[in-house]
Amino acid sequence: MQRIASNVLVTGSAGFIGLPVVEQFSQRGAQVVALDLVAPERTVDGVETITGDYRDASGLKTLIEKHRIDTIVHAGGISGPMLARDTPMLVCEANVIGTIRLLEAARAGKVQRFVYCSSAMAFGNTPPAPVPDNAPLEAHDLYGASKGASDLLLRAYRAQYGLDAVSLRISNAYGPRRRTRCAIKTMIENALDGVPTDMTWGLGYGRAYLYIDDAVAAIIAAACAERLPQWAYNIAGAQFAMMEEIAAIVRELVPGARITMQPGVDGLGYRREALDISAAARDLDWVPRFSIEQGIAAYLDWIVGQRRAQGTAAAKEAT
């Protein structure tokens, strides 16, 4: 039996993960409030879109009371180690202080479920596979540390105040609308442009890439699960793929793709091993549906479709 998320607040609602989460909740019949610093690229019928800051404690209190929010999905914040690298206070204010504001607003407003979109970056260099949900949080970059700090704050709110909260450690999400640095995106776009992709890392390095639709499905599952036995869950793709395997898939899908790579770990990442996602399957009834081959093929189709639409629009403007 699932709980019903009736009145949902989604932060980061214009973002890569936030917008499809808004759309999915709306399709399920929930009343959704979408909160972000920027307006979304597309609107969703029936969704109240608010341009605002989730660090505004007074505004959060009013919003939760006015809309009778029973579920919060926190997908906002600085979303990756490639962003704001020279402004550590901005990262901490967005990712740590912002999460505290939301947790406290949820506690005070008696919100029934709080889902935090964390990151496997919080682990740092992982132990050998399969990496458990309770592996040590040993990030040594600010982004990973900010996600790990928020994880521990969530755990404390759950333990001390009884807040029904859960952290989802999402691993290497990719797919339509991703704007930040992504090796799969770079390989596909370069291949379509006839440009070589020369990577200074990758050989012998693996990632549990997660297609965006599967990430969104995990968030919905966590929001609607009847109960959450754990405070954190690994959310990753079913396959732990080596980067050379990723390149081979792109070459097969885009004949003529030229991709080379050197041995080593991504300079903005960690040594990663396969994450154990069995607890998410057991407790959330969630398993990834997209294989890495299916996900890359779907992403390629979307990119090609976007380019075709942009070309059509440009041709109409020219006439």
Secondary structure as UniProt FT lines:
FT   STRAND          7..11
FT   TURN            13..14
FT   TURN            16..17
FT   HELIX           18..27
FT   TURN            28..29
FT   STRAND          31..36
FT   TURN            45..46
FT   STRAND          48..51
FT   TURN            54..55
FT   HELIX           57..67
FT   STRAND          71..74
FT   TURN            81..82
FT   TURN            85..86
FT   HELIX           88..92
FT   HELIX           93..97
FT   HELIX           98..108
FT   TURN            109..110
FT   STRAND          113..119
FT   HELIX           120..123
FT   TURN            133..134
FT   HELIX           142..161
FT   STRAND          165..170
FT   STRAND          173..174
FT   TURN            176..177
FT   HELIX           183..193
FT   STRAND          197..203
FT   STRAND          206..207
FT   STRAND          210..211
FT   HELIX           212..224
FT   STRAND          232..235
FT   STRAND          241..242
FT   HELIX           243..253
FT   TURN            255..256
FT   STRAND          259..263
FT   TURN            267..268
FT   HELIX           278..284
FT   HELIX           292..318
//
